[in-house]
Amino acid sequence: RRVLFRSAGTTGIPFYEYIFSSARTTIDTALISGISTALSMFLNELDEEKLGFEHMERAGVSITSHKGDLSTMMVISDAPLPPIILEQLELGHKAVESKFSKQMMIPDRMMSWKVCK
């Protein structure tokens, strides 16, 4: 349904979103980002923070997040993502962090990202 990037750390500020379908477009990006940040922080209290995938599912909605060094990429979908898609998401996330690392390290710049198509 959508892909969302948010800043790493405790702020979890969303700074990019792409919607693939018109279904459920009323999802609040800031709310999803906040919930994901809160859940990640809670899990970090139980165990040390780890980079990689986290997954949650409820009421026919699947949220998969990949934590990188500078950001977290979240994918909201109707079903859990298969391993081949997870591999591609991880590679894509690393490429985005590499290309936009300067913008991601300065929060004011994150809001002025230019979407590349």
QUISUL-V495923 format. One record per pair of residues at least 4 apart in sequence whose C-alpha atoms are under 6 Angstrom apart, sorted by the first residue. I is the first residue (numbers start at 1). J is the second residue. If there is no record, write none. Layout:
# QUISUL-V495923
I&J  I&J
This chain:
# QUISUL-V495923
1&19  1&20  1&21  1&76  1&77  2&18  2&19  2&20  2&75  2&76  3&17  3&18  3&74  3&75  4&16  4&17  4&73  4&74  5&14  5&15  5&16  5&72  5&73  6&12  6&13  6&14  6&15  6&71  6&72  7&12  7&13  7&71  8&12  8&70  8&71  8&72  12&37  15&110  15&111  30&34  44&48  44&49  51&67  51&68  52&66  52&67  53&65  53&66  54&64  54&65  55&63  55&64  56&62  56&63  57&61  57&62  60&78  61&77  61&78  62&76  62&77  62&78  62&79  62&80  63&75  63&76  64&74  64&75  65&73  65&74  66&72  66&73  67&72  68&72  89&93  96&100  97&101  103&109  103&110  104&110
